[in-house]
Amino acid sequence: MLLLVALVLGLLAGIATGGKLGNLANVSIRWPWLVVAALVVREAAVLSPLSGIDGVQYVYVAALAALVGWTAWHASRLRSAWIVAAGAGLNLVVVIANGARMPVATALAGPLVDRGHIGQYVAMGPGTNLGWLGDWIGVPGPLGGAYSPGDAVIAIGIASVVFFATRQGPRGSN
């Protein structure tokens, strides 16, 4: 939900400062299906019966690594894409450091505390590595959930990418 809010805020800020929604059509990206596939894998690893299969977290790591690579590849095409890549990179580092699972603060972990892990998520404990990069930022209300510093950086990046995309004209006009 945080990423959707960031996208909407970037869009509204861009339009409010003279950008145009139609300018989004001028954005040239490669392999957009890769982003969609990676996001579907992420959600499937948590919300489907796959969450109970040990090893699904490695598919998530591969999807996250693909997102980091994709955003880094597009850094020269999409202004501020490097911010998204940096945030996703932070998430990738903490996930790899914790056996391919994102650690979640126990106060925010809910059913993870009883089960130990669900999909690519694991409750933080004494053996957690780089816990400060895990999901410990609790957000109440409609955005409710646990977010990591990497998620916050990704959200800032997405808002920035969309903001600048609404403000640029066709290629070569700026």
N, C-alpha and C positions, 0 to 999 in steps of 0.2 A: 504494500500500500504506500509506503514511503516513496518509492520510485515513481509511482503514478502521481502523487502529490507534487513531487519535484518537477515532473514533466509539465503538469498543468501550470504550476507557478512560473516556470521558465517561459511557457507559451504566453501567459497573461502579461508578464513583465515585458516580453518582447513586443507584443501588440500595443501595450500601454505607452511604450516609448517610440512608437513610429514604425515598428515592424509589421510585416504582413503575413497572415496565415499561408497565403499562396506561395511565399518564398520557401516553405518547407518542401514544395515539389521540386525545387531547384537543387536540393541537396543530393549529391552524388555519392552513394555508398556502394560498396561491393559486398556481395554475399549476405544480404539481409536475413536470409533464411537461417544462417548460422546463429544469429542472435535469438531468433524465435525458437530454434531447436534447443539451444542451451537453456533458455528460460523454461521451456516445457520439461526438460530433463530435471531441472531444479525442483519444480513443483511436483512432478511425478514421484520424485524420490521421497517426498514428505507426505503428500496427500493421497497416494495410492497404496495398494497392498504391497508395492515394492519396498515401502519403508521398513518392512519387517525382514527383508532379505539382507543378510550380511554380505557386504561387497558392493552394494548399490552406492555407497559413499565414494567409491573410486570412479564411478561414472560421473558423479557430481564434480569431482576434482578435474576430470578431463573437460567437462563442460565449462567450468570456471576458468581453466587455463585457456580454453578456446576464446572465451570472452575477453580475457586480458590481452591475448594476442590480437584479436579483432579490433579492439579499441585502440591499441598501440599502432596497428597498421593504418588506422583511419585518422591518426593524430594530425597528419598534414592536410587531410580533407575536411575534417570537422573541428572547428575552433573549440577548444576546451576538452576534446576527447581524451587528451592525456590525463585529465583529472579523473575521468571515469576509469581509465586504465590503472591509475595509481590506487584508487579505492578498491578495485577488484583485485589488484596485486596484494594489497594488505590482507584482504580476505583469503586469498590463495595461500599466503605465507602462514597464517594462523591455522588454516585447515590442514595443510601439509604437516605442520608441527604437532598436530594432535591426531595423527592416524587417519587422515582424510575426513575428519569430522569437525564442524564448527562448534566450539564450546559455548554454552549458554549459562549465564549466571543462575545459580540454583534458585534465587528469589524469583526469577522470571521463567524458569524452566518448566513449570507445570508437570505434565506426565513424564517428562524426561527424568525427573528425580526418581520415580519408581522404576522405569524401564531401563535407565542408563543411557540409552540412545534411541533415536527415531530417525531413520534415514541418515542424512548427513549431519545431524545435530547430536550433541552429547552434553550432558550436564557437567558443569565445571566441578572440579574436585582438586584434591591436593596434587595430583599428577598432571594438571593442566599446564600446558606450555603457552607462553605469551597470552595469558588470560586477558590482559588489557586490550588485546586486539579482537577478542571474542564478542559475542552478543551480550552486552551488559547494560546497554542504554535502554531503559524501559520507557516506552511511550504509551500513555493511557489513551482511552477514547477510541475514535474511529481509526486512528493510525496504530492502535494498540499492538504491542508486540515488543520483542527484544531486537535491538539493532546493534551493530558493531560500529566502531569508528570508520571502518572501511565502507560500510553501508552509507554513513553520513557523507563521506567524501564522494561516493558514487552519486548520491542524490544531488550534491552541489554541482558535480560534473554534468549530470543530465540536465539540470535546470539551466546551466550555462550553455551547453550545446544547443538546446532548443531556443534559448534567448537569442544567441548569435545567429542561428539558422533563420529565424523570422526576420532578422534585420539585414540580411544580405540579399542582394539582387541576383539575377542570373549570373552564371560564371563569367568572369571577366569584367563585370560592371563595377566592381569595387577594387 
